[in-house]
Amino acid sequence: MNGQNCHGEKKAVNMKILYLYSTDRITDICFTLHNLGYTVEEYDRKLENNRLNDEEIELLSQYVKAHGITHLMSTHLIYNAAMAAYQTGIKYISIIWDAPYIKMYTPFGKMDNCWFSVFDRIDAERFRKAGLKHVLYQPLAVNPCEIKKWNLPARTKGRYFNDICFIGSLYSGNAYDKELGNAPSSLQRYFESIFEEAAFRWDGQNRIYGKTSPEIVKYLEMAVPEFELANVYDLEDCKVFEINYLVRKLANIERTCVLNMLAEYFNVTCHTYEEAGRERLSGVRILPPVDYGEAMSLVFAGSKINLNISLKGIEGGTPKRVIDICGAGGFALSSYCEETAELLEEDKEIVMFRSPEELVEKADFYLRNDQAREKIAMAGQKKVLQNYTYERQLKELMDWIKK
């Protein structure tokens, strides 16, 4: 079942990689690169996420020169890393596992020395059309060596912590709620009509994009003092508004309503850090967030059903949550995505839903049928641990960069 070498490669590679982080520190990347024969160091300073910082760029540039670094690498795009790599004449590699990822529509995305691994293939194609030079589509990955070390089956066998479990954001702090409460009633009704058309229809179609216009954004800026669209991207204002306001508000509506709906029929648990989001849940057992890695994987393995409700902005990618659930041996019940159905065979390695009615029906069936549920979970884990590993992902990525 193990699709990744846990003992390291013998050969040395003439590259020295410095791993950086701003929000997500993924130790699996350093572990795997080392096993593939690369020399890897981890930078000991957390970098700024969204702002240029001359002092930070200078410190990082000095480190690169002093330590003979040939490549920088991070998850997500860190502006200061891109600039330090440019100033020192080396390549910067960024692994993107979020969507829609509009930070790519900045001058940093188009820099010759920046190389990107992107998990959403529709986003990847958009980036190429926008002029980004180095974009590689890759599904996300797990580290089988760590999963094996955690010994999850022995720790969960014969008992479950949860019937239905969701780990993630409820987007209760979304900008739409914060800034548009005083929007003109005519516009509020229009936005509500967009949500009504798009919500709870998980058929792979995005019904948000293209529904607003530059004129609507300008009107909001004049009519709503609290509204201030921060558009520093090579995108129209209306597209940034749809992504940062409407997509996230829709996620808040869908996730809150789905959890409340399921709680009318089943025992539902939600791990979240959002106080405001908790207040809108009814009948749901609310627990604190769990740390990424072993703790989260233990919850996935110890829940009968693990729920995934993707943002409508993720159009052609399988979220990390789904890959992690399956990698841990958990049963994944996910909103439909065409790309997911290609990575994992539907109803054999993963189960997906396209409507609230189908979600309730499938949740009920698989809670009642342990053998069928566990068979799918085992098959999904086998597929992920054999095919979607950091070893495969990073080997393909580094081979592509070296070419």
N, C-alpha and C positions, 0 to 999 in steps of 0.2 A: 504493500500500500504506500510505502514511503517513496515519494518521487524526488527526494532531494538528498544529496550527499551530506551527511552530518559530521564527516571526519576531516574534510579539507582536501584540497588538491596539492599535489607534489610540486607542480611547476610554478615558477615565479613569473609575474607579468610586469613588464617595465612601465608601470604606471603607479602613481602615488595619489590616492584619493582622500580628500578631506570632506568628511560628512558634516553637514550643518543642519540646524533646525531653528524654527521660529515658533511654531505651534505644536507640531507633531514630531516627537523624537522616536524614530522607529529603529530599535537596535537590531532587528532582523536584517536590515540592509547591510550594516557593517559586518555582521556575522557571516552572511552569505558571500559578500565580496571577498572576505578573507578566505573562505573555503574555496572560492574560485581562483585563488592565487594572487589576489591584488593586495598591495600594501594600503591599509586604510587607517586613517586617524580620525578621531572625533573632536571637533572644535568645542572648547570648553565654555563658550559664551553663547547664550541664547540671542538670536538676532532679531532686530525689528522686523515686523511682519509686512507693513504696508507703507512705510515712510523711508525716504532716503536719509541716511545719516553719514555725513562726511567722516566723522571720527570712527564710526564702525567700519566703513569701507577701508579707511587707512589702516586700521588695526588688522583687519583680515588680509589686506594686501601684503602687509609686512610679514604676517604669519606664513602666507603662501611662499614668499621669497626665501624666508629663513629656513623653511622646512622642505623645500624642493617639491612642493605640491604641483602635480600636473593636471588635476581635475578637481572641481568642486561638485558636490552632489547634495541634494536636499529633496524632501517631499514638499510639493507646492513651490511656487515661484517666489523667491526672496529677492527683492530689488537690489539690496546691498550686496548680495552674493553675485548677482549678474554683473554689477559694476566692478566689483573687486576682480572678478575673473577677466573682465574686459581690460582693466588697467594693467593686469599682470600677464596678459596674453595667453591665458589658458581657457579650457572649455568648462562650461557650467552645465550640469545635468540636473534636470528637475523632473520628478515623478509626480504627475498630477492625478489625484484620486478624488477630486471634487468637480461638480458640474452644476450649473453652467459656470465656467471659470473665466470671468471677464478680465482678470488681471493679465491674461495673455494678450489682450487688445491694448497694449501699451508699447512704447518703444523697446522695452526690455524683452518682450516676446519676439521681436523681429531682429534682435542682435545676432550677428553671425556666429558668435561663440556660444550661444544658448541652444541646448538640445533638450527636447521634451518627450517624455513617455506619458501618453494620455489614455485614460481608461474608457472614455466615451468616444466611440468611433465617429459619431455625427459631429461632435465638437472638434475632433481631430481634423475632419475634412473641412470644417468651417475655418479652422486656424490656417490650414494650408492655403485656402482661397483668399484669406486675409493677408497673405504674404509672409507667414512664418516659415522659415527655411527648413527647420529640422524638427519634424513632428512624427512620432511613431505611435501607432495605436497598439496598446497592450492591455489585456485583462489584468485585473488586480490579483494579488497573490497572498499566500500564507507561508509560514515556515514550519514544515512537517517535523523538523528536529525538535523545536520547542513544544509543539503539540504532543509529540510522543513523550517528552520528558515530563509533561504535566500529568500524565497518567489519568486522563479524564474518565475513561470507562470504569476504572476501579473505584473512583470517587463518587460516581453517580449511579452505578448499577443498582437496579431494584428500587430506586426512589427518584422522585422528581420534586424540584423546588416550586415549579410553576406549571399551570396548565397552558395558558397563553401568555407570552412575555414580549414586551417591546422595550428595547434599549435605544434611546436616542432623544433628539431634540423635538419639542412640540412647537418650536418657532413662536412661542408666546410673546417674545420681545421684538416682534417684527416691526419694521419701519412703517408699514401701512397703519397699524393700530396706534403707533406713537405719534404720527404726524398728520394723518388724514381724518381724524375724528371730527374736525370742523370743516371738512370739504363741503362745497355746495351739495345740497341734497340730490340734485339732478345727476351730478357726477357719481355720488355714492351709489345711486340706483343703477347707474351704468356699470360700475365696477362689480356690484352685486350680481348683475346679469351675466357678467363674464364668469364669475365664480360658479354660478348656478349651472352654466353650460359645461364648465370644465371639471367640476368636482365629481368625485366618485365614479369616474369613467376611466378605467385603467386598460385602455386598448392600444396603447403605444402612440396615441395622437396627442400633440401639444395644442391645446385650445386657448392658450394665453397669448402667444406671440402673434404680433400683427393686429392686435385688437385696440391699440391706442395710437396716438399720433403726436407729432411735435406740438400741435396746437393745444392738445389736452394738457401736456406737461407745462406749457407756458401759462395756460389758464390757472393751473394749480399753483404755480409760483406767484401769480398775482393775487389769487383769492385766499390762499392759505398761508399765513405768516410762518407757521411751524414747518412747512414743507421746504426743503432745500435739497435738490438733487445734486449729489456730488458725482459729476461725470468727468473723470480724468482719462476716459478710455476712447479708443478709436471706434466708437459706436454712437448711433443716434441716441438722443436723450430718451426717446420713447422706448427703445430696446433696453436701456439701463433701468428705466422705471419698471418695465415689465418683469425683469429679472429680480431686481432688488426689493420691489414692493409687492407685485401681484403674485409671483411664483411662491414667495415665502409665506404670504398670507394664505394662499391656497393650501400650502402644506400644513399650516396651523389648523385650518378648518378641517381638512381631511383627517389628520392624525387624531385630533381631539374627538371628532365625531365618531370615527371608527372605533376608538378605544371605548367610548361610552356605549356605542351600539353593541359591541361584543360583550361588554360587562352586563348587559341585560340578560344574556343567555349563559355566559361562562365565567369562570374565575380568571380575571385578567390582572396582570402585574405590569407596571410601568416603572422603569428606572430612569429618572430624569433629575436634572439639577434646577429646573425652572419652577420657582415659587408661583409665579403668575399662572403658568400652565396647569399646575396642580389644582388650582381653585376651580378650573373649568371641567375637571374630570369628576365623574359620578359613578360610584360603585367599583372603581378601579383601585387595586392595592398599589399604593405609591411608595417606592423605595428610593434611596439615594442612588446617584450614579455609581457605576462600577468602573474600575480602572481598566484601560485597554490591556489586552494580553491575557495572562492566566486567569485573572478574576472574571473577566468578561466571557472567556471561553468556557469556564466552569458553569456560568449561568446558561449559556447556549446549550451546552451538553445536558444540563439538568432541567430544561424546560421541554414540555411535550411539544409545544408549537412556538416557534420564534417568528415574530411578525416583522415584515419589511414593507413599508409604504414609501416608495421613492418619491422625491420631488418631481414635479412634472417637467422641471428643467433638465432632468437627466433623461435624455431621449434615446441614447444608444450605448449605454454602459451599465454594467452590473455593479452596484454599490459594494463597498468594502464590507458592509454589514452582512450581505448575503454570502460572500466568499468566506468570511470568518465563521458564520453560523455553520455552513457545510463543513468547513475544515475542522471544526471542533466536534463534529459528529452530531450536530443538532439538526432538527427538522425545520426547514425553511418554508414558510408560507408567505409568498411575496406578490406584490402588485406586478402585473404582466409587463414584460419588456422583451422585445424581439431578440435582442442580443443575448439576454439571459437564457432564452429558450434554445439558443444555439450553443451556449457554453454548457448548460445543464439540461438533460432531457426532461421535458415536462411530464409530471406524474410518475416519473421513475427515479429522478434524482433531486427534483424540487417540485413543489406544487405552487401554482400561481392562480390569481383571481383577477377578474376583469370588472366586477361589480360588487356592491355590498352584499347582494343576495348570494352570489357565488362564494364570497368570503365566509359568510355564516354557514352555508351548506357544507363547505369543505372543512371548516374548523370543527363542526359538529361530527362529521364523518371520521376525521382522523383522531379526534379525542376518544371516540368510541372504538377505534380499530388500532390497537397498539401494534399488532404485527405488521400491518400495512405501513403504518407511520415509521416504525423503526427500520423496515426494509428500505424505504426511500431515504431515510437519514444515512444509513450505512452506504448506500449507493452514491449519494451526493458527496459524502466524505471521501470515498474512494476516488471519485472523479477529480475532486479538488486537489487531494494530496498527490495525485499522479500527474496532473496537468497544469495546475495553476499555483506554482511554487515560486518563491523568490529566486531559486537557483535558475529555473528556466527563464523567468522574466529578466533577471539581471544579466544572464549570459547573452540573451538575444539583444538586450539594450546595449551592452558594451561592445558586442560584435558589430552592431550597426554603427556605433560611434567611431570605432576604429577603422571602418571602411571609408 
